[in-house]
Amino acid sequence: MNLQPTTYDIYSPAKVNLRLKVNGLRENGYHLLSMLNVTASLKDYFKIKITNDNEFKVSKLVFGPLIIEDQKQPLNEVLLNPEKNLALRAGKLFFSKFAIEGGIDFELCKNIPSGAGLGGGSSNAGSLLKFLRQHFKRDLNQFSNSEKIINEIACSLGADVPFSYQGGAAIVNGIGEVVIPLSSQIQSAINGWQCMILTSGTHVSTVDVFAFVREKLKVSKFTFNEDTELAAFRESSFSSDFEIRQSILSLIENDLESAAVKLCPEIGKILCELPQIQGIKHFMTGSGSSVVVLSDSSGIFSAEHRQALKSVISALKINHFDGCFQLY
């Protein structure tokens, strides 16, 4: 096979959980989840070169303004390590499963904060798998089950990787392996919906948050409970984008929030100090530590909203990204 030395530019968008319900626990300890996920316009950037040396490495790592000093060294240790970097692991598994000779050289600009509930590492892995599927499309034609293999790779890397591989807006069930894209009407209503992502710069361990949740439940396992509200939303008919956004605002909930606030008081501070403005919704995403502020059903922030949010950001001295949900 002829490997092209061309450098390719790709990006990997952050993930936001509009809804995260813990609905069960498997015997192996994995939590059963029900989520409504979207991708946001905050993203990491890659320059990728397919090489002939069978190595998978990050040759250059640059940090964006949202990565605080305290995070840079820990991120260096993870992102430069082929055994810990999810994207490097995804690339290595992809080449192995499809018998592709060669390696990948990454240059990475990291903008998504670590331990912020924004799925940065998972997004890197999912976006790389998406790129490799397209790049090696001809090679994959000889595998009748190529899509199944890629999904298995994604699932083996983490609960958020299958969604990051699909992208857009989707309902995610199970331990993250069941990804159900939402209708084109709902996708369109979400695309461009203005939001603000507030990060305290604090790293929250997903493992610790789920351990806290398990302790609170006081049980080792329990029966799966279907998320009937989310199922009803998926099956509903809507007459306008406004109506869709209203429905989504009513669905927003995160079962991990109380646990994350206990472990990271900074999250609680952000949630408490946000102004109670009519129509604006704020909530924690993932296992924390980021808080998302959504504009109302109109999809845009008013001048008054922006001014109020600006004063809170200044008072809390937190990093922020003012953007919108995007579909890729």
N, C-alpha and C positions, 0 to 999 in steps of 0.2 A: 504494500500500500504506500502511496506517495504522500508524505506528510508535508503540508505547506508551512513555511516559516512565518507566515503572515501574523501580525498582531491584531487581535480583535478587541474591541471595546464593548463591554457589557455593564449592566448595572443590576443591583439587587435591592428592591424596595423593602422598607420596613413593613412589619405586620402590625395591625391594630385589631384587638379583640373588642368588637362592639358588645359581645355577649360571651360569657364563659361560665357554664354551669357544670359542677361536678355531680354526675348522675349515677356513679357506681364505682366499684373497685373490683378488679379481677383478682383471682387467687394468687397470681404472680406479683401482685402489688401495684400494677399499673392502674391508673385512674381512668375511668370512662368519662369522657367529656362531651359536652354539647356546646359548640361555639359558632358565632357569626363573625367571620374574619374578613378583613379588607386589606389591601395594600395601600400604602401612603406614599406621598411624593418625596419623603425623606429616604435617601438611598445611598448605598455604598457603590463605588465604581471600581471596575477591574480593567486592566489591560492583560490579555491572555495570549500567550504564545504556545502553540503546540510544538513540542520539541522531539528530537530523536534519542534523547539520553535516558529515557525511562525514569526520570526524576519528577517528583511533584513538589514544588517549592514556591515560596513567596520570596522573590528577589528584591522587592522594594515595598516598603510599607509606609504610608503617609497618613497622619491623623487629621481629621477635620476639626472645626471649632467646637463641636459638641463633645469631643472626647477630652475630659479633664485630665490634668497631669497625673493624678493618682491612679488613673485607669491605664495609662500608656504602657507602663512596664508589665503589668499582668497580661495585657492584650498582646504585647510583644511575645511573651512566653507561650501564649496559646497559638497565635496566628502564624508564627514562624516554625511551629512544630508540626510536622506532617501527621503525627499520631493524634493531635488534638484539634487541628484546624478542620472544621467540618467540610469546607469546600475542597481542601486537598484530599480528604478521605473520600468524598463523593467522586472526585475525578479518578482516583486510584481504583475504586470499586467499578466505576463505569468502564475503564480500560480493561480491567481484568475480566469482567463478566462478558464483554463483547470481543475479547481476544484482540484488542487493538494495541499495537506496538507504539511506544513513545511515552512522552510525559507532558507535563504542563508547567509553564513558568508564569507566575502571577505577579503583577504589580497591583497593589490594592490601596485605594484611598478609603479609609474607614471613617464613616460619618455617623453610623448608628451606634449609640452608646451601648456598652455591655451591661447585662443584668438589669435592663430597663423595661423588659416586657415587650420589646419591639422585634424580637426574633432575628437579630442581626446575623448570628452565625448560621442559623437555619436558612435565612434568606440567601446568604452567600452560596450555600450548598444547593438549594433548590434552583436558583438562577443559573448556576453552572450546569446542572443536569439538563436544564431546558436548552441551554446553548449547545451542549454536547450532542443532545438528541438531534438538533437541527444540523449541526456541523457534520456529523457522521451518519447522516440520513441514509446514504447509499449502503454503507457498511451494515446498518441495522436491518436492511431489507431481507437479509438472509435469516433473520430471527423472527419467526411468526409471533412470538410472545415478547417482543422487545419492550412494549409499553409496560407489561406486567413486571419485567425485570427491573426497569427503571423505578417503578413504584415500590418494589421491594427494597431497592437500594435506599430510596428516600425514607421509607419507614424504619429501616435499620439505623438511620442516623439521628432520628429524633422526632418528637411528636409534631413539630411545626414544619418539618421539611416537606412532607407531601403537599401541604397547602402552598408553601412557598414555590414549589415546583409548578403548581397550577396557576397561582396568582389570581388577581382580580378580586371578586367578592364571592364568598362561598360559605355554606354551612359545613362545619367539620365535626364529625362524630367519632365514636370509638376512642382509641388512644391517639387519634390524629390521622389514622389511615383512610378514613372515609371522607372524601372531599366531594361535595355536591355543589357545582357551580350554580349560582342564582340566575334567574331569567334575564334576558337581555334588557327587559324593561327595568328591572331592579338595578342591574349593573349600571344602566344609563343614569338612573336617578342618583346613585351614589357617586358616580364619576364627577369630580370637581366640587364636591361638597366641602366647604371650607372648615378647617379644624386647626387647632393649635396643639402641639405636643410639648408638654412641660416636663423637663427632666431635672431631678435634684442632683444628678451626678453620683448618686449612691447605687452601688451594685447590690441587687437582691438575688439570693440564691433560690432558684425554682425548687430545688430539692428540699430546702429548709421550709419553704412556704407550704409545700404539699405535706411534709411531715407534721407541720403544725395543724393543718386541716384534718389529717387522719386522727391526731390526738383529740381534736375537738369532737370528732364524730364518735369516738369511744368504741368503734367496732373495727373488726379486721376485714370484713367484706359486707356488702349489702347489695340488694337486688337493683338491677338497672332500672332507672326511672326515665321514661321518655320525656323529652322536652316538647310538650304539646303546644306551647305558645310559639316556639320556633317553627315547628312543623306546620302550624296553621298559617303562619306568615308566608312560608314558602308556597303554600297552595292558594293563597288569597289572590283575588283580582283587584287591581288598583286602577283608578281613573286618572291619576296624575302623579308626577314626581313628588309633589308636595305631600300627597297622601302616603306615599311610600316612606318618605323621610319621617313623617309623623309616626308611622308604625314602628320604624326602627328605633326612634327615640324612646318609645314605650317599652321596647325589648331590652334596652341596655341594662346589664346587670353583670356583676363579677363576684363569684363565690369565693375568690381568693383574696378579696380586698381586705377584709378584717384581719386575716392572718398576716398579710404583707404589712399592714399598718402597725401591727404589734411588733414585727421584726424591724420595721423601718419607719420610725416616727416622722421622718421627713415627708413621707407620702401623706400622712394624716394632716400635716401642716399645710401642704399644698391644697388638699381637698377642703380643709376648713377655711382657708383664707381666700379661696376663690370667691368673687362677688356673686351674690344670688341674683343674677339678672334674669328677667323674664325670658323664657324660651331657650336659654343656653344650657347645655347639658355637659357636666364634667364627670369623668369616671377614670378609674385605673385600668390600664391595659395589661393583659397577661398576668404574670405573677409580680408585676411591678419592676422598677420603681417609677415608671412614667405615668403621668396623668394626661388625659386627652380632653380638650374642650371642643365641643361641637357647636357650630352655629345652629340656629333654629331651623324649622322646616323650610324656610326660604332658601337655605343652602349657603347663605353668605353672612359674614359679620357686618353689623352696622358700624358706623363711626363711633357711636357710644360704647358698643361692645369692645371695640379695639382699644379705646382709651382706657376703659376700666381694666381690661386684661393687661395692658401695658403697665399700669400702676402696680398691679399685683406682682408681675414678673420682676419689676424693679425692687419691690419690697422684699421679695423672697430671694433675690439674687440667684435665680435659676436660669439655666440655659433653655432656649426655646427654639422651636422651628414652626414658623407660620406658613402653612401650606394647605394642601387639600388632598383628599383621597383620589387616587388615580388608578386606572385599570391598565394592565399591560398585557 
